[in-house]
Amino acid sequence: MTVQHFTPDGLLQPTPYHHVAVGTGTTHVHVSGQIARQADGTPVAPGDLSGQVAQALRNTFVGLAGAGASFADVLRLTFYVTRWSPEKIGDFMAGVESVADEIGLRLPMPPASLIGVDHLFEPDVLVEVEATALLDR
């Protein structure tokens, strides 16, 4: 296995992600920030954090697949969420959980960061996802 995810004893548990990923491959895959847009630019799930998280993860899946990778190869995920507040975690996780099986994202997720931002590049974009993966080739 190229990537091993785990959470050592002594780190905060439970969390919706693993704290550590160890990669042994040689090819790095970086998927840029993906948002809730179809390939033609049509917005998906306007105003719906859960729906936008799900679509951004679907788009991340497409980016990974294009490089011959999957979520099993992901070392780290970074989520940027506009106007973040802790009470949004339920909607955020609902989006993750709604698409996890479809895209092969195991839960808990790989190491992840959720970063609250004032806004992203367009006013209707609520979330952006970046992924880093490692392949054995």
C-alpha positions, 0 to 999 in steps of 0.5 A, a space after each residue: 500500500 502506498 499510503 497508510 492512514 492512522 491515528 496514534 494513541 495520545 491524539 484527539 479522538 474521535 475525529 472525522 479524519 486520521 491524524 497521520 498519513 505515511 506515503 511510500 510512493 514516488 509520484 506526487 499528485 496535487 489536485 487544485 482547489 475543486 468547487 461545486 461546478 459542473 465541467 461546463 461551469 454550471 453551479 451545483 447546489 447554490 447556497 447549500 453547504 452539504 451539496 457543495 461539499 459533495 460536488 467538490 469532492 466528486 470533482 476532486 475524485 475526477 482530478 485524482 482519477 485523471 492522474 491514475 489515483 484514488 482517494 486511497 492514495 490521498 495523503 492530505 485533504 484541505 477544505 476552505 469554507 466561507 464564513 465558517 462557524 462551528 455550527 456548520 459542521 453537521 452540514 459539512 459532514 453530511 456532504 462528506 458522508 453523502 458522497 463517500 461511498 460513491 467516490 471511495 472516500 473512506 471514513 475517517 478521512 485522510 489527514 484533513 484541515 478545514 480552514 474558514 475564509 471570508 470568501 472564495 473567488 466567486 460569491 456563490 462558492 461556499 467550499 473548495 477542496 484540495 488533495 495531495 496523493 502519492 502513487 507507487 510509480 
